[in-house]
Amino acid sequence: MERVPLDVVGRLCVELAAADDGVSSWRMLVAWPCLWRATRGAPGSSGGGAPAASAVPPPGLQAPGGGGGGGGAGPGTARPGAAEADAAVWLPLFLATGGDLSWFPRGTEESGVTWRERFLENMRGPLRKAREAARSILARHQWFMSTNYGNPGTIGDNEVASLAQLMDLPPVPELDQLHALTKGAIFLLKKEPNLITLQFPIVIVGDIHGQLEDLHHVFKLLGSPQQRSFLFLGDYVDKGYHSLQCISLIFALKILFPSSVTLLRGNHETRQMTQVHGLCDECKTAYEDMTSWESSWEWLCDAFECLPLAATVGNKVFAVHGGPSPELTEISDILKLDRFVDITTDEGIITDLLWSDPDSEAEDWSLSPRGAGHLFGHCASESFLNRNNLQFIIRSHQLVMEGIHWEFDNRVCTIYSCSNYAYRCGNSGAAVVIEECTGRHSGTTTVGTMRNEKILAGGTILVREIAWPTLPLYPYPSQMHKYFI
């Protein structure tokens, strides 16, 4: 049987690995027999053309190396013409051991490139550039997200902070970085279902709307995705001054911590809304020539169309940007929807999930004055929750002055994470931490701005409300020149 070339084997393993980007061992175990058969007859094999048993240990059990049976050389031996067979052994072994390189042989191909370098190049292909861009973006934001960061002052009212602080404000990503980030985000988001299943504990964040101050403040108060799981409810862009910085940071965190950061789609993650409410104009300002700004906006819109629609937390909480739909009987029906489209209609389940609002004066359903989605009353929310065995709905989409608002007997919670929305509303910003209630206060959230705790669902869920007042503004990019004269 003819040997499979190195690049084919590499692509096969990368494709098998891609869904998890770190790779489950079972995927490699499934692939292993195929790779074994594909490399039969390679040089260094024992009689009959099969690779020597001692040269090919089962994945994850021991490192390849040593002499092969029947006179064959082990995979650690650099021998001409054997690179394809060695790669077929090393790639799945590396993946099955979770990326451990300590045992990897350091032989060199005839081209002078080490097999280790070639392997890493093949493995990292789909997300390599995205991770490089994400690490660069995160490094620029990290100081602002730390507890040591001081408030920079409010433009036009207070004296602006030091020149160094202004110069260190994270700039918009370079065009090639934005391209890599959006490609990486699309690669990950496409593999997620419409309805994400999450577990406690988790931090839930509402609308950000391009207000970078509030996004930094969330991480300053609640830690990073290395420490906690985060669920964002959408509306990352528009209205605020720093939509590009916000969405690039959020995508960077998703790429670097895919299992800890979950992103849902909001009603502003559409082409129509971003054309009207700021993101498109921000792209024009940041990337001056028409080809560049159109491309940057298109990349972002393509990524928005891949965002999941809703999530459940602990099989008890329904999280969504807007609200449920009168057409939605079971939440499992969300899985059947085609979300990979631009939202251009003012009706349908996807539109309702992104646009609907609770109405304390309504009993059931009525059309929304927004022109899209529905208003749902107490009876409608009770019916939806009872039918799906859920305890409460947590959503965003709607300005609430205190940052958090409960209604319908604590069955619907609205959170809004951008303080002083549109720089004129004077509202507080907020987020929530939801945990399983163990019957005692664990104190895991030691935050000075924690406003309240609620024990819900018959004493099984603890909700910690984290709120903050209006934050001092970062300078708007077009205003910064006046501070450098």
C-alpha positions, 0 to 999 in steps of 0.5 A: 500500500502506498504511503500517505505523504506528510502533508496529507497526514498533517491535514488529516490530523489538523482537521480531526483536531480542529473542533477542539483546537487541543484535541480529544484523545478519542478523536486520535484513537479513532484516527489511529487505525487509519494512519497505521494502515496508511503507513504500512510498507514504510521503510523501517517496517518489520516483515509484511510491510507493517511498522514495527510494533515496538516502534509504534506504541499506542497513543498516550502510553509512551513516547516513540523511540528506540529500535524497531522490531525486525531490524526496523529503525525507531521513529526517533531515528533520522533516516532518509525517506522515512519522514512521512511514516514518522509524521504519521506516528508523531502527529496523533501521539502529540495530539493524544497527549494533549500537546506535550512536546517533551518527548518529540524527536529532534531529527532534521528533514533533508530540507533542513527543517526540523520535524518538530517545526514542520509538525507545529506549523501543520498543527497550528494552521487554522488558528495560528495567526489568530492566536498571535493577533489575540495575544498582541491585542490582549497585551495592549489591554491588560494594563487597563484591565488590571486592578492597578489601573487608575481612572483616566479622567473625563474628557471635557470636564476633568483634567485628562490623565497623564500623557502616558496613559493616553498614549497607552490607550489600546489602539484599533487593531491593525488590518491584518490583525483584525482579519486574523481575529475574525477568521479565528472567531469564525473558525471557533463559532461555526462549530458551536450550536445555536443553543449553548449548554453552560454550567455554574458558576458563570459571569454574565455580561450585558450590552457593552455598545463600544464602551471600552471603559465598561468592558475593561471594568468588568474584567477589573472587578471580576477577573479574567477568563483564566479564573472564571467563565464568562457569558456575553449577551450581545451588543458589543458594538455601536453607539460607543466610541470604541467598538473596534477595540471592544470587539477585537478584545472580545474576539481575542479572549474567545480565541485564547480561552474558547471554553471560558468565553461564550458569545451570543448574538445581539440585535446590533450584530447585523449589517443594517444596525452597524451601518446606522449606529456607528461600527461602519463609520468607525471602520471608515475612520480607522482604515482610511482607504475604501477597500480596507474599511469595507473589508474590515466591516465585512469581516466583522459582519461575517463573524457576527453571523456565526454567533450563537443565539441563546444559552442555558446555564445549569439547565435552569437559566435561559440566557438570551439577548432579547427574549423568547418568541411566541413561535418558540415552544421548546428551546430545543427548537432553537437548534433547528434554526439557520443562524448563519444569515444576516437578520433582515426581517422584522419577524421570526424566532431569531428576530424575537430572540434578539429583539423582544422585551418584557412588559409589566403591563402585558399579560401575554404577547403583543407586537413591540413598538421597536418595530421588530420582536414582541413584548412578553408579559408575566403569563407568557414568561411563566408559560415559556419557563414552565414548559421548558423546566427553567427557573428564570430568563436572563437577558439584556437589550434594554436600558435599566437605570440601576444596571439590573432589573428583576420583574415577574416575581424574579422570573425575568432579569435584565442586565445592562453593562454599559454605564451612562449609555450613549454618554448621556443616560446616567445609568449604572452598569452591571453584571451578575455572577450565578452560582449553585447555592450550597446553603452557605455564602461562599464569598467567592465574589469579593467585590466592593461594588456587589449590591445584592444577592438573591437566592432563587429557584427554591434555594438552589441558585445564588445570584450576585449582582455587581454594579458600578456607577458612570465611569470616566471616559476614555478619550475618543480617538479623533479628540486625542490630537488636542492633548498632544499639541 
